[in-house]
């Protein structure tokens, strides 16, 4: 029996769970297909759980900063803590890479995220390191860690409360376009949606 949805999400890790929540929040009929027997057991479970705004591409900075802001108030919305701890990330910039890091820093600052350029003496107050070959450092005080397992399950719970369906032990075997929709083959039968 073929099941039809507005969107199919492959994987019930933190990214798939967040996407499921956002789409269900907007009223779309969503199915999440997870190969494992439980959600958040693959890459999410093995994650170092770091969150940071120190990226060179504006889209990554924007997405990360929006995520960190949500993690700060996560409990108010989802009823559980995200485990967010702003421990800060210190990046040591090697000699010869200054221009690229200066451009990244300019991008980050233009987007209003908290990040600073530090001298080596300032950086050494945060963490001891051998300064040989290091030009300067950058510091993101809002960068830190979360509990990705808790966050993924909170997003899934909220998505399911808005009508999303979760199918575990349902790996994608094959996918292809059929007219205006995608057809995804799984051991649980076919699923279709215009968006995967």
GUMAR-667488 format. One record per residue (C-alpha): x, y, z; residue in three letters; residue number from 1. Coordinates in steps of 0.001 Angstrom, whole numbers. Each point is the difference from the previous one (the first is absolute). Example, Ala and Ser with C-alpha at 12.3 -4.5 7.8 and 13.67 -1.06 7.14 Angstrom:
<rs>
R        x        y        z   aa    i
R    12300    -4500     7800  ALA    1
R     1370     3440     -660  SER    2
</rs>
This chain:
<rs>
R        x        y        z   aa    i
R        0        0        0  UNK    1
R     1452     3358    -1059  UNK    2
R      -13     2781     2599  UNK    3
R      -86     3622    -1195  UNK    4
R     1292     3087     1827  UNK    5
R      934     3597     -695  UNK    6
R     3604     -717     1049  UNK    7
R     2118    -3026      802  UNK    8
R     2994      343     2293  UNK    9
R     2721    -2607     -125  UNK   10
R     1508     -450     3450  UNK   11
R    -1275      800     3490  UNK   12
R     3173     1552     1357  UNK   13
R      213     3578     1229  UNK   14
R     -141     1501    -3525  UNK   15
R    -2864    -2188    -1212  UNK   16
R    -1893      564     3245  UNK   17
R      405     3781     -225  UNK   18
R    -1135        8    -3643  UNK   19
R    -2995    -2193      866  UNK   20
R    -1007     2406     2749  UNK   21
R      333     3102    -2173  UNK   22
R    -2001    -1521    -2871  UNK   23
R    -2712    -1428     2272  UNK   24
R     -154     3370     1775  UNK   25
R     -911     1496    -3383  UNK   26
R    -2804    -2512     -501  UNK   27
R     1668    -2423    -2405  UNK   28
R     -680    -3746      181  UNK   29
R     3418    -1423      869  UNK   30
R     1458    -3492      260  UNK   31
R     3408     -669     1514  UNK   32
R     1662    -3207    -1192  UNK   33
R     2668    -1307     2383  UNK   34
R     2120    -3064     -806  UNK   35
R      829     -752     3652  UNK   36
R    -2400    -1374     2579  UNK   37
R       93     3270     1971  UNK   38
R      457     3667     -931  UNK   39
R     3270     1893      512  UNK   40
R     2063    -3200      205  UNK   41
R     2315      556    -2959  UNK   42
R     2088     3152     -636  UNK   43
R    -1870     2010     2642  UNK   44
R      915    -2514     2701  UNK   45
R     3654      144    -1049  UNK   46
R      135     3792     -229  UNK   47
R     2467     2082     2009  UNK   48
R    -3051     2247      594  UNK   49
R     1788     3227     -887  UNK   50
R    -1823     3095    -1184  UNK   51
R     1836     3046    -1316  UNK   52
R     -369     3139    -2068  UNK   53
R     3601       99    -1172  UNK   54
R     -441     -929    -3659  UNK   55
R     1157     1708    -3182  UNK   56
R    -3255     -269    -1985  UNK   57
R    -2836     2369      920  UNK   58
R    -2677    -2693     -349  UNK   59
R     1796    -2199     2573  UNK   60
R      423     2925     2386  UNK   61
R    -3707      928     -285  UNK   62
R    -1216    -3580      506  UNK   63
R     2320     -579     2933  UNK   64
R     -869     3272     1709  UNK   65
R    -3739     -661     -413  UNK   66
R      533    -3469     1504  UNK   67
R     1989     1305     2963  UNK   68
R    -2663     2616      716  UNK   69
R    -2642    -2742      -67  UNK   70
R     2081    -2273     2264  UNK   71
R      173     2850     2532  UNK   72
R    -3797       54      365  UNK   73
R     -674    -3612     -967  UNK   74
R    -1567    -1009     3320  UNK   75
R    -2567     2801     -183  UNK   76
R    -1254    -1314    -3364  UNK   77
R      560    -3763      211  UNK   78
R     -208     -691     3733  UNK   79
R     3501    -1510      258  UNK   80
R     3442     1522      140  UNK   81
R     2191     -106    -3100  UNK   82
R     3009     -440     2259  UNK   83
R     1524     3132    -1529  UNK   84
R     3180     1093     1741  UNK   85
R     1860     2998    -1477  UNK   86
R     3543    -1168      732  UNK   87
R     1451     2045    -2878  UNK   88
R     2239    -1125    -2863  UNK   89
R     3518     1275     -490  UNK   90
R     1429     -303    -3525  UNK   91
R     3755      374     -468  UNK   92
R      707     1528    -3403  UNK   93
R     3172    -1343    -1625  UNK   94
R     2436     2346    -1662  UNK   95
R     -825      221    -3701  UNK   96
R    -3742     -420      559  UNK   97
R     -627     3476     1412  UNK   98
R    -1869     1372    -3042  UNK   99
R    -2545    -2828      -80  UNK  100
R     -677      294     3732  UNK  101
R     -274     3795     -208  UNK  102
R    -2633     -401    -2751  UNK  103
R    -1881    -2566     2103  UNK  104
R      174     2288     3027  UNK  105
R    -1345     2911    -2077  UNK  106
R    -2904    -2193    -1180  UNK  107
R     -789    -1075     3547  UNK  108
R      125     3560     1355  UNK  109
R    -2164     1304    -2875  UNK  110
R    -2671    -2498     1058  UNK  111
R      100     1182     3601  UNK  112
R     1285    -3167     1633  UNK  113
R     2201      182     3095  UNK  114
R     3564     -667    -1148  UNK  115
R     3290     1713      736  UNK  116
R     3474      179    -1501  UNK  117
R     2587     -563     2746  UNK  118
R     3710      602      227  UNK  119
R     2083    -2987     1027  UNK  120
R      394     1416     3515  UNK  121
R    -3787      395      320  UNK  122
R     -572    -3527    -1320  UNK  123
R     2545    -1493     2416  UNK  124
R    -2114     1309     2890  UNK  125
R    -2771    -2342    -1175  UNK  126
R     2132    -3072     -778  UNK  127
R     3708     -670      111  UNK  128
R     1562     -886    -3366  UNK  129
R     3278      171    -1884  UNK  130
R     -207     3264    -1989  UNK  131
R     2574    -1065    -2588  UNK  132
R    -1532      273    -3467  UNK  133
R    -3200     1619     1321  UNK  134
R     -905     3448    -1357  UNK  135
R    -2995      839     2209  UNK  136
R    -3125    -1619     1419  UNK  137
R    -3762      342     -222  UNK  138
R    -2378     -538     2898  UNK  139
R    -3708     -758     -164  UNK  140
R    -1402      305     3543  UNK  141
R    -3454    -1302    -1043  UNK  142
R     1493    -3116    -1607  UNK  143
R     -460    -3073     2127  UNK  144
R    -1709    -3353      338  UNK  145
R    -3536    -1376      172  UNK  146
R    -1602    -3391      622  UNK  147
R     -813    -1042    -3590  UNK  148
R    -1874    -3131     1087  UNK  149
R    -2383     1979     2222  UNK  150
R     -461     2673    -2663  UNK  151
R     -770    -2541    -2739  UNK  152
R    -2613    -1758     2153  UNK  153
R    -1598     3323      993  UNK  154
R     -288     1048    -3653  UNK  155
R    -1498    -3387     -919  UNK  156
R    -2510      163     2842  UNK  157
R    -1065     3486    -1093  UNK  158
R     -174    -1080    -3660  UNK  159
R    -2140    -3022      847  UNK  160
R    -2304     2199     2094  UNK  161
R     -557     1975    -3221  UNK  162
R     -808    -3112    -2037  UNK  163
R     3398    -1174    -1261  UNK  164
R      459    -3752     -115  UNK  165
R     3174    -1882      927  UNK  166
R      847    -3345    -1599  UNK  167
R     2923    -1823     1630  UNK  168
R     1742    -3016    -1555  UNK  169
R     -962     1552    -3339  UNK  170
R     3150      555    -2056  UNK  171
R     -134     1598    -3407  UNK  172
R      765    -2722    -2547  UNK  173
R     -568     1962    -3182  UNK  174
R    -1375     3381    -1022  UNK  175
R    -1012     1546    -3299  UNK  176
R    -2206     2665    -1525  UNK  177
R    -3430    -1022    -1248  UNK  178
R    -1517     3033    -1673  UNK  179
R     -417     2743     2608  UNK  180
R      890    -2203     2979  UNK  181
R     2786    -2131     1383  UNK  182
R     -642    -3684      594  UNK  183
R     2086    -1474     2807  UNK  184
R      205    -3773      357  UNK  185
R      418    -1456     3504  UNK  186
R     -513    -3433     1625  UNK  187
R    -3249     1463     1402  UNK  188
R    -1244      768    -3527  UNK  189
R      153     3072    -2236  UNK  190
R     -378     3622     1120  UNK  191
R     -609     2970    -2302  UNK  192
R      380     3757      402  UNK  193
R      910     2964    -2193  UNK  194
R     2914      771     2369  UNK  195
R     2551    -2334     1556  UNK  196
</rs>
